[in-house]
Amino acid sequence: MIKIILHQIWNERRQNGWLFLELVVVSIFLWIAIDPLFVLLSHDYIPKGYDYKSVFLLSFNNKKNAVADNVEEACANDFLQVVNSVRELPEVENYAVALRSSFPNSYETNCPKYSADTAVVNSSAVQINATTYDVYDFPGSDYFAMMKIRDAYTGEILKKSTVNDGHGAYVSRNFALAMFGTLDVVGKTISYSSDNISQTILGVFDNVQTVQYVEPMYLVIILHDRSAALSSRDPFYNKSVYLRLKKDVDKEEFAQHLSSAVIPGVGLTYKNFDTMEPLVDKAAVARRMFGIESRYRLQTIFSCFALFCVFLGIMSTYWVRVSSRKKDLGLMRSVGATSGNVFWYFLVEGWLLVTLAFIVALPLLLHKVYSMGFADPLAKMMSMMYEKLLLPKDSAYLHNRPMMHFVVVSAVTYLFMLIVATIGILFPVRTTARIQPSEALGEE
């Protein structure tokens, strides 16, 4: 059957030429449209390394006309009362105190440069810029449990070290490997290159996607003593209280309870409780700020437009061709072919045209990838905002493996082409194949 269909395609090469050329062009266009969409989806499915659902940030605003003799002491007392109040709430599963920039998708990220004399790069010190989260150790607080950050060794929630009351540095898996070439780094020392402040590494956690849709960057979480949070003039200015609610707690009711009953009862001489912001909303802000939604929308429109072109081209071509080949249909039906046999004949013919066109398009696509590379819709955003933190492409992610990347995008493109071709052929062939043999032969 395939041989007969190929012979038929060749005999009608003039009629098939325009359709074939259209399929080649659309194959290339569709591949180019699907490639960035594939990259965006791949980034979207990178393990985040944390869980921000049910995690909230408490925000406070300055009170108007607030005066006091000892501002620093009053602010520290108010802040400490807020922390103690949150800790005692039965609806709160975990809480933590950290800098305002110390959460994923923050646009105020602190990125100092770290060095270590024992780093394994040319037997000398290496320097790495790393996102840094500054966390403060208050009674009962647990940043790792609140964000569900997992130990790189065990896969369980990372636990605070027993060394030095747990105060020190906890580093991500990719930071440890880049700096030391191993995960066996507990006890080693890293330091800020700017002010030479040293920190002992107390734990290693799985990579954390600090910015949505970007591969996990190097991350260092430093756990400080609580005195560091209370010693500033106004702890509310750059410190934040985070909390995770227990399962099935109504967020709206809890926020109202917090605003009307709990927070006012702790004083807040110089601050007003403002809002309880979900970190999920922060992620949505980052998504809009980085233009991810518009990129998804644009690439989806391109892909749908290419598919629509395939659909219209194939359906219109086959509508004309099937109508002009009623005699052939009549002969096929007169020798016992059913409408299903006729449909499969034309369907296989359409699939063969799509396959041949796609085979011709592949070398052109390979040349495009070789000369220009794959689509990288996030490259501009990363180079503008995180130029110092760009990491080597991690081959653990599918979109960073060139051969597999090309194969997957090509397979998806080809599959879409076949599906749309099937739909485009279905309507004209089903309509025409239902006519009786005598009717088809009589019209000729």
GUMAR-15917 format. One record per residue (C-alpha): z, x, y. Coordinates in steps of 0.1 Angstrom, whole numbers, plus 5000, padded with zeros to 4 digits. Layout:
REM residues N
ZXY
...
This chain:
REM residues 444
500050005000
500950285024
497550455017
495750125025
497650075057
497050435069
493350385062
493450055082
495150235111
492550505111
489650255110
491150085140
492050405158
490550295191
492649975192
495750165180
495250455204
496750295234
499750155214
500250505198
500150675232
502650415246
504950475216
504950845222
505750815259
508450555253
509950765225
510351055249
511650825277
514150655254
515450975239
516051115274
517850795284
519950785252
521051155254
523351125284
524750795271
525550975238
527351255257
529351005277
530350815245
531251135228
533551235256
535050885256
536050925219
537551275223
541251245211
543351205243
546351385228
548651135244
549250755247
549650615282
549850245272
553150085283
553850395305
554650325342
555250525373
557850405398
556850445434
559050455465
558350425502
560250545532
562550295549
561950225586
564650345611
566650515584
569050775597
571850975582
574051275588
573151445555
569651345545
569351595516
572551485498
571851115503
568351145490
569551345459
572251085452
569850795455
567350965432
569951045407
571150685408
567650555402
567250785372
570650675357
569750315363
566350345345
567950535316
570450245310
567849965309
567549825274
563849755278
563050125284
562050315253
561750655270
561750795305
560951125322
561151285356
558151505367
556051605396
553751335409
550851545397
552251585362
550351315343
546851275329
544051175354
546051295384
543851415413
546651635426
546751865396
548452205400
546352475384
547952825387
546653135370
548653265340
548753605325
550353775295
550654135287
550354065250
547053865253
544353955228
541454035251
540254395251
543954495244
544854415280
546154135301
544053825305
544253555332
543653185326
543752905350
545652615334
546652265345
550452265348
552851975345
556352035359
558951825341
562651805348
565351765321
567651475329
570051325304
568251125278
564751205292
561951305269
558551355284
556951445251
558151125234
557250915264
553651035265
553551075227
552351435228
552251585193
553251915179
550252135170
551952245138
553351925123
551351645140
554751475148
555951405184
556751735200
560551795202
562351985228
563252335217
566852435211
566352765228
567652795264
568352415264
564652365259
563852485294
560652695294
556952655288
555152445262
551352525259
548352345245
546552455214
543452575233
545652765258
547452955229
544153035212
542453145244
545353355256
546653505223
544053425196
546753255175
549052955175
551953175166
553053215202
556553075203
558753335220
555953505239
556053525276
553553405302
553753435340
552153295371
549953565385
550553455421
554353485422
555053665389
557453395376
557753435339
558253155313
559053185276
556752975253
558952725233
556352515217
552652435211
551152085213
547751945204
545151955231
545551695258
542551535277
544051585312
541051415328
539151135312
535651205299
536251585302
536951805272
540651895270
541552175295
544152445291
547552275298
551052415303
554052185305
557152355320
560452195314
562952275342
566652215346
567351885366
568852085394
565352195404
564451835410
567551755431
567552065452
564551965473
565151795507
563651465494
563251435456
561351105461
558651295480
556951475452
559051375421
558351065401
560250865375
558150755345
559150515318
557750365286
558650005279
559549895244
557149685224
556849315233
558649365267
556949145293
555749395320
555649135349
559149005342
560549365338
558949465371
560549165389
563849245373
563649605384
562649515419
565049235426
568249335406
568349695394
566849915420
568549755451
571849805434
571650185434
571650225471
568250375482
569550455517
566250625527
563750465503
562350135493
561250055458
557549995461
555749935428
555749995391
552250135385
550750145350
549150485341
546350275326
545450175361
545550535372
543050615345
540850335358
540950485393
539950815379
537050645360
535750495392
536450815413
534451025389
531650775388
531850725350
531250345352
528050395373
526850665349
527350435319
525650155338
522650365349
522050515314
522350185297
519850035321
517450315314
517850275277
517349895278
514349935300
512750175275
513549935246
512049645266
508849845272
508649905234
509249545227
506649415252
504049675242
504349615205
504649235206
501649195230
499549435210
500349275177
499848925191
496349015201
495649215169
497048945145
495048675163
491948885160
492448945123
492848595111
489948645087
491848935071
494848705069
492848435053
491448665027
494948795019
496248445016
493248334995
494048604969
497648494965
499448674993
502448485007
503348475043
506148715034
503648965020
501548935051
504648995073
505649305053
502149445055
502049425093
505649535095
505049855075
501949915096
504049895128
506750125113
504150375104
502850375140
506350415154
507050695129
503850885136
504350855174
507950975171
506851275150
504451365178
507151325204
509751545186
508051885195
507851775231
511551685231
512452015214
510652195242
512551995268
515852075252
514952445248
513852475284
516352245302
519152185278
520751865268
521951605294
525351685309
526251385331
529751525338
528651885348
528551815385
531951645386
533551925366
531952205386
533052045419
536651955410
537652185381
535452485386
538252725377
539152535345
535752515328
536152595292
533752735266
531952455248
534152355219
532052325188
534652085173
532951815194
529651685181
527851695214
528452065217
526652145184
522952165195
521352095161
523651805152
523351675188
519551675186
519551515152
521951235161
520251145194
516851155176
518050935148
519550675171
516350675192
514150635161
516450355147
516250165180
512450205180
512250065145
514549765153
512649675185
509249725167
510449485139
511449225165
508149275184
506049225152
508148945138
507148665162
503348705163
503048775125
505348485114
503448245136
500048345125
500848405088
501848045083
498247915087
496447805056
493648035042
490947765047
491947735084
491948115089
488548165072
487047855088
487647985123
485648295116
